[in-house]
């Protein structure tokens, strides 16, 4: 522990430091405040005691005034008022504090314990989505035909739910009921709360699946006998809770949370005056991608995750934790690092985003339309098939997983606004590249077993897996 002299500004001149503390570096007020982020009342009381014990040269009246100001501080989530009060104490005080490294570790450890406010935010958000998904209008889309010939139906009202939540959030900010930066301010606590929630949900899904006696493909338990495997991959294909399809619900929650975390980060950048071209490009690309996802939400009903993957920790954690909290790494990085893009760099970035979007959205849409209507025209021509089952027209005649190529280009475009000074913002495209290569290998093995000779012929006609002329 070290004792650090903290000069705090006041309209009047503060007392000079004592000789013993004159050469000690000042500690930023924000760093002190970060330690107490989870318990503002406790820190307020501490600050009041500090102010009350300030050097007598400042005057007894001023000390009492400062103590009074801190005693009246409330425990809301507004990060500006406590900092303002801290700067207004107006006395230079000497207090024992941990070193910066110790302080950062303390703040991080404290933030990893979810506060009640973080839990309330999480459950309010999930409660809203469950209610909106049940009552708001939306297109009822039939899912893929399951092995027992049954078919689930999905109400695709994610776009309406998103727009309504945006309006409600904007109203809350305008009326002063909430801070636009509340999510960014509570980021680590929300991450911790969501992770704990995902673990608990996975155990509940596992044990409820073991007790299931359903014979339908969507609810029939698939138990391997290996606890870790069953817990990780899941036991049931499409478990429900109170009429809510949990798999479809969780992916909607993750995608929407990605947008709201980004918006909170943008508000923080804007208020700090650091919302430059890099920040705007990143925010625009992500917002376009997410809103477009909900515009085409029905295409999700024919994806591998929905029709083939069981709901276990892999999907629950991936949807609720990994998507919103790691896909926003670029936003967090830009919040703390100023990146100035040249016009050429911004133009190249936009070009990569547009190409990635056209390939990703076009390939997925062609696949979805083909599954619903095999004779529908693709690029103005009758689709060409192999064995009457596999599509070799459009993007699917260029590469066997051309949609993965588009997804990788989009992920790269999300990171390029961060420049090249650090590898941290490139975690998402790197992770996605590895994931899609692994998934492509699984898809190839599954399709080879399912289609046999037809798949061999298809691979001869379309030799490239993801990257044309490369892989």
Secondary structure, 3 states (H helix, E strand, C coil): CEEEEECCCCCCCCCCCCCCCCCCCCCCHHHHHHHCCCCHHHHHHHHHHHHHCCCHHHCHHHHHHHHHHHHCCCCCCCHHHHHHHHHCCCCCEEEEECCHHHHHHHHHHHHCCCCHHHHHHHHHHHHHHHHHHHHCCCEEEEEEECCCCCEEEEEECHHHHHHHHHHHHHHHHHCCCCCCCHHHHCHHHHHHHHHHHHHHHHHHHHHHHHCCCCCCCCCCCCCCCCHHHHHHHCCCCCCEECCEEHHHHHHHHHHHHHHHHHHHHHHHHHHHCCCCHHHHHHHHHHHHHHHHHHHCHHHHHHCHHHHCCCCCHHHHHHHHHHHHHHCCHHHHHHHHCCCCCCHHHHHHHHHHHHHHHHHHHHHHHHHHHHHHCCCCCECCECCCEECCCEECCHHHHCCCCHHHHHHHHHHHHHHHCCCCCCCHHHHHHHHHHHHHHHHHHHHHHHHHHHHCHHHHHHHHHCCCCCCCCCC
